[in-house]
Amino acid sequence: MTTFITRYDTSGDGVRLAVKDLIDMEGEITTAGCRAVAERAAPADRDAACLAGARAVGARIVGRTNLHELALGVTGVNPWYGTPVNPLGADLVPGGSSSGSAVAVANDDAEVALGSDTGGSVRIPAACCGVAGLKTTWGRISLQGVWPLSPSFDTVGPMARDVSGLLVGMQLLEPGFSVAPAGDVTVARLRVPADPLIDDAVDAALRRTGWSCADVTLADWDQATRDAGLLLVLEAWTSDRSLVEQHPEGIGDEVRERLRLGDAVDEAAVAAARDGQRTWIATLEDLFSRVDLLVTPTLTIFPPKIEDGGALLMARCTLPVNLAGVPALALPVPTSGPLPASIQLIGPPRSEERLLAAGRRLEETIAS
């Protein structure tokens, strides 16, 4: 049972909800997908704050989903709990870190799943498994009771098969949430080196919407990726240093070595990255004063085979979003090949209502 670390029997008519196993549930052990955590954790004495809405409406929690260990990785491969099976191909990575959450909704084991996104951990598995995922604005959803990775970037967001499911997920996370009215949308299309099938699929989807769309150049995009990567591993080291130092045998080799990268970052590099972050936020603020959405592929390649999973590290368009703290929506779009691509719609802070309205329009045009 690699999709779930813990599975529950449920009854009733509430929404079937899967919860990533780094979100506390009262009376349950939070493993963070890591043996070093699981062997020493006590059952949580209360739910994470983000579960309050789900509890209030009687959502049925069907299980706690597997993840890339400590949420630090993009493949979804886990040495302790196994690797969730990608429904698009058993030999393909499911994506991480919210791998089990993506697979749970793709297989209809749940209508909605909760994941976390620090550098793409909702959007990457959504793209790999052909489902939808919403990275929320940093700070919009409480992280109280959620295992930290990089607190400056960590977010919680919903995953589902489509935008309707994401709406339900947002209503669980934020009671009263609703999608904005449909309206005219202006789009800046950022072109990054990508598989031609993916690039064509993104362009075809945008053409069908009738939105006003123009290419844009963002000189800071690659630097934002580097700055985000540096700051993320720095904070991850702070979050999980005690595990590495006290229980190294309970952390997989890949994640343990990635965590140690954060210990090697010098102060000058950190200062430069923080300066870069401020510049990047200002760049996006200026862009969003002129357009509604920034659009890229979510991944520039199709999900690789498990043995080639490292290719995902350089094939994503997600880290700059986390550096700015803005929301982003990943949606599957059809290609002329056997696998779907994923389009990423990026908006200004707290624009989730408009992102889902745009995503709904996109889905409608694809289906027509």
Helices and strands as residue ranges (DSSP letters): E 4-7, E 16-20, H 35-38, G 49-51, H 52-56, E 60-65, G 69-71, H 99-106, E 112-116, H 123-129, E 132-135, E 156-160, H 163-173, E 186-190, H 196-209, E 212-216, H 221-246, G 248-250, H 253-261, G 262-264, H 267-288, E 293-297, G 306-314, H 319-324, E 328-333, E 341-346, H 352-367
